[in-house]
Amino acid sequence: MKPQDLPDIARALFVIAILCALTVGSLYVMRPFIPGLIWATMIVVATWPAMLAIQRRCGKRRGIATLIMLLILLVVIVLPLYEAISTLAEHGGEIMGLIRSLPSYTLPPPPMWIHDLPMVGARIAGEWQTLSDAGPGGLLARLEPYVSIAAHWLIGHAASVGVFVLHMIVTIIITGILYMQGENAAAFVVRFAQRVGPRYGEEAVRLAGAAIRAVALGIVVTAVLQSALGGIGLAIAGVPGAGVLTALMLMLCLAQIGPGLPLFGGAIWLFVHDAHVAAILLAVWSVMVVMLDNFVRPVLIRRGVNLSMLLILSGVLGGMFAFGIVGLFIGPVILAVSSTLLKAWIDTPAAPAADA
């Protein structure tokens, strides 16, 4: 090999260093807008089919369709989330006061009808009786490690209502831009993916979009449906603070914990205050609402992407713990794309070894 044919290592290193510096500098400049950009991308990808449907009905006028979609997002996503966060922030002192009052609260013995519940009645009654026998402070001793951490986390995040509003404004603006330039943005991402991975780049991008839609359909829609039905039940039963509990249920459902704690807590409150009929009806309604996700969520997720439910739920929970609420979408996308690329690599036949 001639000297002029040797690779210029120093030049390659300088090019890599310059590219890294440009990338880091660009991310640093865009840092205030990255959360809004991520949220806007997730929203646009999840709702793009609806956007196209509205555009067809508007005579293919993109501006009017974009305006309609932004108004729908304000009503369906931004306002409910703002109400939930502001409600928790407004009643944060009451929630912490309730937690501090647990040392002086004694849980009454379980009612007889709890024993008669099929399959789970005996276990629920046994746990209830254990807490009742513990006397004052016994309930706090069992729940304090979980309730205090959850309450501080919720109130700490809910207190930043102003930051939330600012992020939502940025998100709505970026969402409108992406709606107007959706095809160009998608084509750029696909071309970039094809340059990185010529064989599987485009498939990975399409799979990422399908995973985002699956999570939006299965996780978010189910959470909103469960919290809405649970809030209706609490309001009809006459449980005080139904709005706060509904906001709490929405947060718990998005976190994949479920609406059971506020609902069954409301039923227990009704029973303690001698509203036995309302307590029984709310308990039955609570069981139906809690079991709803077992039927609705798999159907909705399957409509979005043909992936394992275990993979999707692992991505949802792991992503939320790693990245916060936005991790609900990022986690499943990462796992879905990684598993698909790994499967494609495994299924690709290896090239025959060259003969020595």
SULGI-V996061 format. One record per residue. N is the residue number from 1. RES is the residue in one letter. PSI is psi as a letter, one per 30 degrees, with the letter a starting at -180 (NA if undefined). OMEGA is omega in radians with two decimals (NA if undefined). Layout:
BEGIN
N;RES;PSI;OMEGA
N;RES;PSI;OMEGA
END
This chain:
BEGIN
1;M;k;-3.13
2;K;l;3.14
3;P;e;-3.12
4;Q;f;3.12
5;D;f;-3.13
6;L;k;3.13
7;P;k;3.12
8;D;j;-3.05
9;I;e;-3.13
10;A;e;3.13
11;R;e;3.14
12;A;e;3.13
13;L;e;3.11
14;F;e;3.12
15;V;e;3.12
16;I;e;-3.14
17;A;e;3.13
18;I;e;3.13
19;L;e;3.11
20;C;e;3.14
21;A;e;3.10
22;L;e;3.14
23;T;e;3.14
24;V;e;3.13
25;G;e;3.12
26;S;e;3.12
27;L;e;3.14
28;Y;e;3.11
29;V;e;-3.09
30;M;g;-3.04
31;R;e;3.14
32;P;f;-3.05
33;F;f;-3.06
34;I;e;3.10
35;P;e;3.11
36;G;e;3.12
37;L;e;3.12
38;I;e;3.14
39;W;e;-3.13
40;A;e;3.11
41;T;e;3.12
42;M;e;-3.12
43;I;e;-3.10
44;V;e;3.13
45;V;e;-3.10
46;A;e;-3.04
47;T;g;-3.10
48;W;e;3.08
49;P;e;3.09
50;A;e;3.10
51;M;e;3.13
52;L;e;3.13
53;A;e;3.11
54;I;e;-3.14
55;Q;e;3.11
56;R;e;-3.14
57;R;f;3.12
58;C;g;3.14
59;G;h;3.11
60;K;g;3.06
61;R;j;-3.02
62;R;e;-3.10
63;G;e;3.14
64;I;e;3.13
65;A;e;3.11
66;T;e;3.12
67;L;e;3.12
68;I;e;-3.14
69;M;e;3.12
70;L;e;3.08
71;L;e;3.11
72;I;e;3.13
73;L;e;3.09
74;L;e;-3.07
75;V;e;-2.99
76;V;e;-3.01
77;I;e;-2.98
78;V;e;-3.09
79;L;e;3.08
80;P;e;3.12
81;L;e;3.11
82;Y;e;3.12
83;E;e;-3.14
84;A;e;-3.09
85;I;e;-3.14
86;S;e;3.10
87;T;e;3.11
88;L;e;3.13
89;A;e;-3.11
90;E;e;-3.11
91;H;g;-3.13
92;G;e;3.11
93;G;e;3.13
94;E;e;-3.14
95;I;e;3.13
96;M;e;3.07
97;G;e;3.10
98;L;e;3.13
99;I;e;-3.14
100;R;f;3.13
101;S;f;-3.12
102;L;e;-3.14
103;P;f;-3.12
104;S;g;-3.08
105;Y;k;3.09
106;T;k;3.14
107;L;k;3.12
108;P;l;3.11
109;P;l;-3.12
110;P;k;3.08
111;P;l;-3.06
112;M;e;-3.07
113;W;f;3.08
114;I;e;-3.14
115;H;f;-3.06
116;D;f;3.12
117;L;k;-3.12
118;P;k;3.01
119;M;e;-3.01
120;V;f;-3.04
121;G;e;-3.09
122;A;e;-3.12
123;R;e;3.12
124;I;e;3.14
125;A;e;3.12
126;G;e;3.11
127;E;e;3.13
128;W;e;-3.13
129;Q;e;3.10
130;T;e;3.10
131;L;e;3.13
132;S;e;-3.14
133;D;f;-3.12
134;A;f;3.09
135;G;a;3.14
136;P;k;-3.13
137;G;f;-3.14
138;G;e;3.12
139;L;e;3.12
140;L;e;-3.11
141;A;e;-3.13
142;R;e;-3.01
143;L;f;-3.01
144;E;e;-3.14
145;P;f;-3.10
146;Y;e;-3.03
147;V;e;-3.10
148;S;e;3.13
149;I;e;-3.13
150;A;e;-3.11
151;A;e;3.13
152;H;e;3.13
153;W;e;-3.11
154;L;e;-3.09
155;I;e;3.12
156;G;e;3.12
157;H;e;-3.11
158;A;f;-3.09
159;A;f;-3.10
160;S;i;-3.12
161;V;e;-3.14
162;G;e;3.11
163;V;e;3.12
164;F;e;3.14
165;V;e;3.14
166;L;e;3.11
167;H;e;-3.13
168;M;e;3.10
169;I;e;3.11
170;V;e;-3.13
171;T;e;-3.13
172;I;e;3.13
173;I;e;-3.13
174;I;e;3.11
175;T;e;3.10
176;G;e;3.11
177;I;e;-3.13
178;L;e;3.06
179;Y;e;-3.12
180;M;e;-3.07
181;Q;h;-3.02
182;G;e;-3.11
183;E;e;3.14
184;N;e;3.13
185;A;e;3.14
186;A;e;3.13
187;A;e;3.11
188;F;e;-3.14
189;V;e;3.13
190;V;e;3.12
191;R;e;3.11
192;F;e;3.13
193;A;e;3.11
194;Q;e;3.08
195;R;e;3.13
196;V;e;-3.14
197;G;j;-3.05
198;P;e;-3.04
199;R;e;-3.00
200;Y;g;-3.07
201;G;e;-3.11
202;E;e;3.12
203;E;e;3.13
204;A;e;3.12
205;V;e;-3.14
206;R;e;3.10
207;L;e;3.10
208;A;e;3.09
209;G;e;3.12
210;A;e;3.12
211;A;e;3.10
212;I;e;3.13
213;R;e;3.14
214;A;e;3.13
215;V;e;3.13
216;A;e;3.13
217;L;e;-2.99
218;G;e;-3.03
219;I;e;-3.03
220;V;e;-3.12
221;V;e;3.12
222;T;e;3.12
223;A;e;3.13
224;V;e;-3.13
225;L;e;-3.14
226;Q;e;-3.12
227;S;e;3.11
228;A;e;3.12
229;L;e;3.09
230;G;e;3.10
231;G;e;3.08
232;I;e;3.12
233;G;e;3.12
234;L;e;-3.13
235;A;e;3.14
236;I;e;-3.13
237;A;f;3.11
238;G;g;3.10
239;V;k;3.13
240;P;k;3.13
241;G;h;-3.11
242;A;e;3.13
243;G;e;3.10
244;V;e;-3.13
245;L;e;3.10
246;T;e;3.08
247;A;e;3.11
248;L;e;3.12
249;M;e;3.13
250;L;e;3.11
251;M;e;-3.12
252;L;e;3.12
253;C;e;3.07
254;L;e;3.10
255;A;g;3.11
256;Q;g;3.03
257;I;e;3.10
258;G;l;-3.07
259;P;g;-2.99
260;G;e;-3.06
261;L;e;3.10
262;P;e;-3.08
263;L;e;-3.13
264;F;f;3.02
265;G;e;3.06
266;G;e;3.11
267;A;e;3.11
268;I;e;3.12
269;W;e;3.12
270;L;e;-3.14
271;F;e;3.13
272;V;e;-3.13
273;H;g;2.98
274;D;g;3.02
275;A;i;-2.96
276;H;e;-3.11
277;V;e;3.12
278;A;e;3.12
279;A;e;-3.14
280;I;e;-3.14
281;L;e;3.12
282;L;e;3.11
283;A;e;3.11
284;V;e;3.10
285;W;e;-3.14
286;S;e;3.12
287;V;e;3.13
288;M;e;-3.13
289;V;e;-3.14
290;V;e;-3.12
291;M;f;-3.05
292;L;e;-3.07
293;D;f;3.10
294;N;f;-3.12
295;F;e;-3.03
296;V;e;-3.02
297;R;e;3.13
298;P;e;-3.14
299;V;e;-3.11
300;L;e;3.13
301;I;e;3.13
302;R;f;3.08
303;R;f;-3.10
304;G;e;-3.08
305;V;k;-3.12
306;N;i;3.13
307;L;l;3.13
308;S;k;3.08
309;M;e;3.11
310;L;e;3.13
311;L;e;-3.11
312;I;e;-3.10
313;L;e;3.07
314;S;e;3.10
315;G;e;3.13
316;V;e;-3.10
317;L;e;-3.14
318;G;e;3.11
319;G;e;3.14
320;M;e;3.11
321;F;e;-3.08
322;A;e;-3.00
323;F;g;-3.07
324;G;a;-3.07
325;I;e;-3.14
326;V;f;3.08
327;G;f;3.02
328;L;e;-3.13
329;F;e;-3.08
330;I;e;-3.10
331;G;e;3.11
332;P;e;3.13
333;V;e;-3.13
334;I;e;-3.12
335;L;e;-3.11
336;A;e;3.14
337;V;e;-3.13
338;S;e;-3.11
339;S;e;-3.14
340;T;e;3.10
341;L;e;3.11
342;L;e;3.12
343;K;e;3.12
344;A;e;3.12
345;W;e;3.13
346;I;e;-3.09
347;D;f;3.12
348;T;k;-3.13
349;P;k;3.14
350;A;k;3.10
351;A;k;-3.14
352;P;k;-3.12
353;A;k;3.14
354;A;k;3.13
355;D;k;-3.14
356;A;NA;NA
END
